[in-house]
Amino acid sequence: MSGSLLDAGAVIGCPHGGRVTAATTPTGGVRIGGAAVATARHAYVVVGCPHTLDGVPTPCVTVRWTADGSGITVDGAPVLLDTSAALCFSAALVPQGPPVVLAAPRKVTAR
């Protein structure tokens, strides 16, 4: 799998327009332009998701990333790429679709 590395400055959204942010700030020794590389170890939350189902608000609240097969790790955790598989979930843990990487400001690629 190849793609651009995500860092703490990446702009990510849920499929309904909410904003994905790191609940635990990516830290570590590997940085891209001063920003820590994002890994699957960090927790991600969604804020501002307007999704409703039959008129009932069911916003995305978390994102779960699947470790990819790149073999690249930071502090033992797989790095996140703009092509990494993930799903957004509601508070009831219902999958609601994949997050959308809107901007990954750094152009470091992994192959």
ROSERO-275733 format. One line per 10 residues: their letters; for each residue x, y negated, z negated of N, C-alpha, C. Coordinates in nm, 2 decimals. Example, Ala and Ser with C-alpha at 12.3 -4.5 7.8 and 13.67 -1.06 7.14 Angstrom:
<sepas>
AS = 1.32 0.57 -0.78 1.23 0.45 -0.78 1.32 0.33 -0.78 | 1.28 0.22 -0.71 1.37 0.11 -0.71 1.29 0.00 -0.79
</sepas>
This chain:
<sepas>
MSGSLLDAGA = 0.08 0.12 0.00 0.00 0.00 0.00 0.09 -0.12 0.00 | 0.05 -0.22 0.08 0.13 -0.35 0.08 0.04 -0.46 0.05 | 0.09 -0.58 0.01 0.01 -0.70 -0.01 0.10 -0.80 -0.09 | 0.04 -0.91 -0.11 0.11 -1.02 -0.18 0.09 -1.00 -0.33 | 0.19 -1.02 -0.41 0.18 -1.01 -0.55 0.09 -1.12 -0.61 | 0.01 -1.09 -0.70 -0.07 -1.19 -0.77 0.00 -1.23 -0.90 | -0.01 -1.36 -0.93 0.05 -1.42 -1.05 -0.06 -1.49 -1.12 | -0.02 -1.55 -1.24 -0.12 -1.62 -1.32 -0.19 -1.73 -1.25 | -0.14 -1.78 -1.14 -0.20 -1.89 -1.07 -0.29 -1.85 -0.95 | -0.31 -1.72 -0.93 -0.40 -1.67 -0.83 -0.54 -1.71 -0.85
VIGCPHGGRV = -0.62 -1.75 -0.75 -0.76 -1.79 -0.76 -0.84 -1.67 -0.71 | -0.91 -1.61 -0.81 -0.99 -1.49 -0.78 -1.14 -1.51 -0.82 | -1.23 -1.47 -0.74 -1.37 -1.48 -0.77 -1.44 -1.35 -0.77 | -1.56 -1.35 -0.83 -1.65 -1.23 -0.83 -1.72 -1.24 -0.69 | -1.79 -1.13 -0.65 -1.86 -1.14 -0.52 -1.98 -1.24 -0.52 | -2.02 -1.29 -0.63 -2.13 -1.38 -0.64 -2.09 -1.53 -0.66 | -1.96 -1.55 -0.67 -1.91 -1.69 -0.68 -1.86 -1.73 -0.82 | -1.86 -1.63 -0.92 -1.80 -1.66 -1.05 -1.65 -1.66 -1.04 | -1.59 -1.72 -1.14 -1.44 -1.73 -1.14 -1.38 -1.62 -1.23 | -1.28 -1.55 -1.18 -1.21 -1.45 -1.26 -1.09 -1.51 -1.32
TAATTPTGGV = -1.07 -1.49 -1.45 -0.96 -1.55 -1.52 -0.90 -1.44 -1.61 | -0.77 -1.45 -1.64 -0.71 -1.35 -1.73 -0.75 -1.38 -1.87 | -0.81 -1.28 -1.94 -0.84 -1.29 -2.08 -0.72 -1.28 -2.16 | -0.62 -1.21 -2.12 -0.49 -1.20 -2.18 -0.39 -1.26 -2.08 | -0.32 -1.36 -2.12 -0.23 -1.43 -2.03 -0.12 -1.34 -1.99 | -0.10 -1.33 -1.85 0.01 -1.25 -1.81 0.14 -1.31 -1.86 | 0.22 -1.23 -1.92 0.35 -1.27 -1.97 0.45 -1.16 -1.92 | 0.58 -1.19 -1.95 0.68 -1.09 -1.91 0.80 -1.15 -1.84 | 0.89 -1.07 -1.82 1.02 -1.12 -1.76 1.01 -1.15 -1.61 | 0.91 -1.10 -1.54 0.91 -1.12 -1.40 0.81 -1.24 -1.37
RIGGAAVATA = 0.87 -1.34 -1.30 0.79 -1.46 -1.27 0.81 -1.49 -1.12 | 0.71 -1.55 -1.06 0.72 -1.61 -0.93 0.69 -1.75 -0.94 | 0.79 -1.83 -0.91 0.78 -1.98 -0.92 0.74 -2.02 -1.05 | 0.78 -1.95 -1.16 0.75 -1.99 -1.30 0.62 -1.93 -1.35 | 0.54 -1.87 -1.27 0.42 -1.80 -1.31 0.44 -1.65 -1.33 | 0.39 -1.60 -1.44 0.40 -1.45 -1.46 0.33 -1.37 -1.36 | 0.39 -1.26 -1.32 0.32 -1.16 -1.23 0.21 -1.09 -1.30 | 0.09 -1.08 -1.24 -0.02 -1.02 -1.30 -0.01 -0.87 -1.29 | -0.05 -0.80 -1.39 -0.05 -0.65 -1.39 -0.18 -0.59 -1.43 | -0.20 -0.46 -1.41 -0.32 -0.39 -1.44 -0.34 -0.39 -1.59
RHAYVVVGCP = -0.24 -0.41 -1.67 -0.25 -0.41 -1.82 -0.33 -0.52 -1.87 | -0.33 -0.64 -1.80 -0.40 -0.75 -1.85 -0.55 -0.74 -1.84 | -0.63 -0.80 -1.93 -0.77 -0.80 -1.92 -0.82 -0.92 -1.84 | -0.92 -0.90 -1.76 -0.98 -1.01 -1.68 -1.13 -1.03 -1.71 | -1.17 -1.15 -1.72 -1.31 -1.18 -1.74 -1.36 -1.27 -1.63 | -1.49 -1.27 -1.62 -1.56 -1.35 -1.51 -1.65 -1.46 -1.59 | -1.64 -1.58 -1.54 -1.72 -1.69 -1.59 -1.80 -1.75 -1.48 | -1.92 -1.79 -1.51 -2.00 -1.87 -1.41 -2.06 -1.78 -1.30 | -2.08 -1.65 -1.32 -2.14 -1.57 -1.22 -2.29 -1.59 -1.22 | -2.35 -1.63 -1.11 -2.49 -1.66 -1.11 -2.58 -1.54 -1.07
HTLDGVPTPC = -2.53 -1.42 -1.06 -2.60 -1.30 -1.01 -2.72 -1.27 -1.10 | -2.83 -1.25 -1.03 -2.96 -1.20 -1.09 -3.01 -1.08 -1.02 | -3.09 -1.00 -1.09 -3.15 -0.88 -1.03 -3.29 -0.88 -1.07 | -3.38 -0.90 -0.97 -3.53 -0.91 -1.00 -3.56 -1.02 -1.10 | -3.49 -1.13 -1.08 -3.51 -1.25 -1.17 -3.44 -1.25 -1.30 | -3.37 -1.14 -1.33 -3.31 -1.12 -1.46 -3.16 -1.15 -1.44 | -3.10 -1.24 -1.52 -2.96 -1.27 -1.51 -2.87 -1.14 -1.54 | -2.79 -1.10 -1.45 -2.70 -0.99 -1.47 -2.56 -1.03 -1.42 | -2.50 -1.12 -1.48 -2.37 -1.18 -1.43 -2.26 -1.08 -1.44 | -2.16 -1.09 -1.35 -2.04 -1.02 -1.37 -1.97 -1.08 -1.49
VTVRWTADGS = -1.91 -0.99 -1.58 -1.84 -1.04 -1.70 -1.70 -0.99 -1.71 | -1.66 -0.88 -1.65 -1.53 -0.83 -1.65 -1.49 -0.77 -1.52 | -1.35 -0.75 -1.50 -1.30 -0.69 -1.38 -1.21 -0.58 -1.43 | -1.22 -0.47 -1.36 -1.13 -0.35 -1.39 -1.05 -0.33 -1.26 | -0.92 -0.33 -1.27 -0.83 -0.31 -1.16 -0.79 -0.16 -1.16 | -0.77 -0.10 -1.04 -0.72 0.03 -1.03 -0.57 0.02 -0.99 | -0.49 0.09 -1.06 -0.35 0.09 -1.03 -0.33 0.14 -0.89 | -0.25 0.07 -0.81 -0.22 0.11 -0.68 -0.10 0.20 -0.67 | -0.08 0.25 -0.55 0.03 0.34 -0.53 0.16 0.28 -0.49 | 0.18 0.15 -0.52 0.30 0.09 -0.47 0.42 0.13 -0.55
GITVDGAPVL = 0.40 0.18 -0.67 0.51 0.22 -0.76 0.59 0.11 -0.82 | 0.54 -0.02 -0.80 0.61 -0.13 -0.86 0.54 -0.17 -0.99 | 0.62 -0.18 -1.09 0.57 -0.20 -1.23 0.64 -0.32 -1.29 | 0.58 -0.39 -1.39 0.64 -0.49 -1.47 0.61 -0.44 -1.61 | 0.72 -0.42 -1.69 0.70 -0.38 -1.83 0.62 -0.25 -1.84 | 0.63 -0.16 -1.74 0.56 -0.03 -1.73 0.42 -0.04 -1.68 | 0.37 -0.16 -1.64 0.23 -0.17 -1.59 0.24 -0.20 -1.44 | 0.15 -0.13 -1.36 0.15 -0.16 -1.22 0.11 -0.31 -1.19 | 0.19 -0.36 -1.09 0.16 -0.50 -1.05 0.03 -0.51 -0.98 | -0.04 -0.62 -0.98 -0.16 -0.64 -0.90 -0.12 -0.71 -0.77
LDTSAALCFS = -0.17 -0.66 -0.66 -0.16 -0.72 -0.53 -0.29 -0.77 -0.48 | -0.29 -0.86 -0.38 -0.41 -0.91 -0.33 -0.49 -0.80 -0.26 | -0.43 -0.68 -0.24 -0.50 -0.57 -0.18 -0.54 -0.46 -0.28 | -0.51 -0.48 -0.41 -0.54 -0.38 -0.51 -0.69 -0.36 -0.53 | -0.73 -0.24 -0.55 -0.87 -0.21 -0.57 -0.91 -0.25 -0.71 | -1.04 -0.30 -0.71 -1.09 -0.35 -0.84 -1.24 -0.36 -0.83 | -1.31 -0.36 -0.94 -1.46 -0.38 -0.94 -1.49 -0.48 -1.05 | -1.59 -0.56 -1.03 -1.65 -0.65 -1.13 -1.77 -0.57 -1.19 | -1.78 -0.59 -1.33 -1.89 -0.52 -1.40 -1.97 -0.62 -1.48 | -2.10 -0.58 -1.49 -2.19 -0.66 -1.58 -2.16 -0.62 -1.73
AALVPQGPPV = -2.23 -0.69 -1.82 -2.22 -0.66 -1.96 -2.26 -0.51 -1.99 | -2.35 -0.46 -1.91 -2.40 -0.32 -1.93 -2.31 -0.22 -1.86 | -2.19 -0.27 -1.81 -2.09 -0.19 -1.74 -2.14 -0.13 -1.61 | -2.23 -0.21 -1.54 -2.28 -0.17 -1.41 -2.19 -0.23 -1.30 | -2.13 -0.15 -1.21 -2.04 -0.21 -1.11 -2.12 -0.30 -1.02 | -2.06 -0.42 -0.99 -2.14 -0.52 -0.91 -2.06 -0.56 -0.79 | -1.95 -0.49 -0.75 -1.88 -0.52 -0.63 -1.74 -0.57 -0.66 | -1.65 -0.57 -0.56 -1.51 -0.60 -0.58 -1.49 -0.75 -0.59 | -1.39 -0.79 -0.67 -1.35 -0.93 -0.67 -1.29 -0.98 -0.54 | -1.29 -1.11 -0.52 -1.24 -1.16 -0.40 -1.12 -1.25 -0.43
VLAAPRKVTA = -1.00 -1.22 -0.37 -0.88 -1.30 -0.39 -0.90 -1.42 -0.30 | -0.92 -1.54 -0.35 -0.94 -1.66 -0.27 -0.81 -1.72 -0.24 | -0.71 -1.72 -0.32 -0.58 -1.77 -0.30 -0.47 -1.71 -0.38 | -0.37 -1.66 -0.32 -0.25 -1.61 -0.39 -0.14 -1.70 -0.35 | -0.11 -1.81 -0.43 -0.02 -1.91 -0.38 0.12 -1.87 -0.35 | 0.17 -1.76 -0.40 0.30 -1.72 -0.38 0.31 -1.61 -0.27 | 0.40 -1.62 -0.18 0.41 -1.53 -0.07 0.53 -1.43 -0.10 | 0.51 -1.35 -0.20 0.60 -1.24 -0.23 0.53 -1.11 -0.19 | 0.58 -1.03 -0.11 0.51 -0.91 -0.07 0.58 -0.78 -0.12 | 0.50 -0.68 -0.14 0.54 -0.55 -0.18 0.50 -0.45 -0.08
R = 0.60 -0.36 -0.04 0.57 -0.26 0.06 0.60 -0.12 0.01
</sepas>
